[in-house]
Amino acid sequence: MSSTRRFWVTGASNGVGLALVERLLEQGHRVAASGMDCQELDTLAELHEARLLRLPAHLNELVAAQSAAEQLQSHWGALDVLIVNAGTCDYLANDLPANAVMEEIVSSNRRASEHVLASALSLLARGHRPQVMALFSRYSTLQLFAPAQTPAGHNSLPQWFREQRKVLDDLAVQLTVVAPQSLKAPVSNSMAIPESWTAKSAANELARRLKHPQAELVLEVLDPTLLWPLPWEA
């Protein structure tokens, strides 16, 4: 049986999302990339031709996520791995005030995550050893509405993903949540020290971890902007 798998990577315009697309293509996989137009994705498309499928970027809009899923259905008929880059800044408006950026990172990634997962479920159900990896920055783990309370699905995006485990388990889909350690609801007794991860080194490690999926991975990044560039740094 071929080891080639079918991936959908969101937030693929830059940082760790783009690096994941590049790494997975290097490994010989078929990759669908949801990302804004950029020279890097254009270059990868020229190098890898039919193995890279370009999909709509604005997944915080339901119609874009549904269109992406329809294209995946048309091209592949199924999906093996969905990587939700839920730290991306791809969904931010160009004229967004600086003081609204952090809240919009959380809320736009929340909308995109809900749309993408709902649109991809039937494709994953037909995949081979299907997996979902949800990848968070320190920004996108910020709590909304009730930041002093214990994380829950209504105010914490990582916790919302964890609450989807039952649905995913019923479809035999493995979920891995990759996020900084939460002081309110730690997933490990071990202390994770922030490391000097780059987009490339993080992508290489995450691609390696996909081969032996775990429910939770703690990723502490010394400089998050290297993996998830803010709008004025992208």
QUIURDA-V910907 format. One record per residue. PHI is phi as a letter, one per 30 degrees, with the letter a starting at -180 (* if undefined). PSI is psi as a letter, one per 40 degrees, with the letter a starting at -180 (none if undefined). OMEGA is omega in whole degrees, 0 to 359 (999 if undefined). Layout:
<<PHI,PSI,OMEGA> <PHI,PSI,OMEGA>>
This chain:
<<*,h,182> <d,i,177> <d,e,179> <d,h,182> <b,i,182> <c,h,184> <c,i,166> <b,h,180> <c,h,178> <c,i,181> <h,f,191> <c,e,183> <d,d,184> <a,a,175> <h,a,186> <d,d,178> <d,d,177> <d,d,180> <d,d,176> <d,d,178> <e,d,181> <d,d,182> <d,d,181> <d,d,176> <d,d,177> <e,d,180> <d,e,175> <j,e,182> <d,i,169> <c,h,188> <b,h,170> <c,h,185> <c,h,172> <c,h,182> <a,i,177> <d,i,178> <e,h,178> <a,i,183> <d,d,182> <d,d,178> <d,d,176> <d,d,180> <d,d,178> <d,d,178> <d,d,178> <d,d,182> <d,d,190> <c,e,172> <h,b,191> <d,e,181> <d,e,176> <c,h,179> <c,h,180> <d,h,182> <b,i,179> <e,i,185> <c,d,190> <d,g,186> <d,e,172> <d,e,173> <c,h,186> <e,d,183> <d,d,179> <d,d,179> <d,d,179> <d,d,178> <d,d,178> <d,d,180> <d,d,178> <d,d,178> <d,d,177> <d,d,178> <d,d,182> <d,d,185> <d,d,189> <c,d,180> <i,e,181> <a,i,181> <b,h,180> <c,d,184> <b,h,173> <c,h,175> <c,h,180> <c,h,178> <d,g,187> <d,f,172> <c,e,187> <d,i,173> <c,e,182> <d,d,188> <c,e,183> <d,h,177> <d,i,181> <d,d,183> <c,f,181> <d,h,177> <d,i,183> <e,d,183> <d,e,178> <c,e,188> <d,d,186> <d,d,179> <d,d,181> <d,d,174> <e,d,181> <d,d,187> <d,d,180> <d,d,176> <d,d,176> <d,d,180> <d,d,181> <d,d,181> <d,d,180> <d,d,181> <d,d,184> <d,d,183> <d,d,179> <d,d,182> <d,d,186> <c,e,188> <e,d,182> <d,d,177> <d,d,178> <d,d,181> <d,d,179> <c,e,182> <d,i,178> <c,h,184> <h,f,189> <d,i,181> <b,i,168> <b,h,172> <c,h,178> <c,h,190> <c,h,188> <b,i,171> <c,i,175> <d,d,179> <d,d,189> <d,e,175> <c,e,178> <d,h,181> <d,i,176> <c,i,171> <i,d,184> <b,g,187> <d,e,180> <d,e,183> <d,i,175> <d,h,180> <e,h,178> <b,i,185> <e,d,183> <d,e,183> <b,e,183> <b,h,181> <d,d,175> <e,d,180> <d,d,176> <d,d,178> <d,d,180> <d,d,180> <d,e,177> <d,e,184> <e,d,182> <d,d,178> <d,d,181> <d,d,178> <e,d,180> <d,d,177> <c,e,182> <i,f,178> <c,h,179> <d,h,178> <c,h,172> <b,h,176> <c,h,181> <c,h,187> <a,i,170> <d,i,179> <d,h,176> <c,h,178> <d,d,181> <d,d,182> <b,g,183> <d,i,179> <c,e,181> <b,i,176> <d,e,181> <d,i,177> <d,h,178> <c,h,180> <c,h,176> <e,h,182> <c,i,182> <d,g,178> <d,i,167> <c,i,178> <e,d,182> <d,d,182> <d,d,177> <d,d,179> <d,d,179> <d,d,181> <d,d,180> <d,d,177> <d,d,178> <d,d,182> <d,d,178> <d,d,182> <d,d,179> <b,g,190> <d,i,175> <b,i,181> <d,d,184> <b,h,171> <b,h,178> <c,h,180> <b,h,177> <c,h,187> <c,h,181> <d,d,179> <b,g,183> <e,d,183> <d,e,176> <d,d,180> <c,d,181> <b,g,183> <e,h,173> <d,i,187> <e,d,183> <d,e,179> <c,e,185> <d,none,999>>
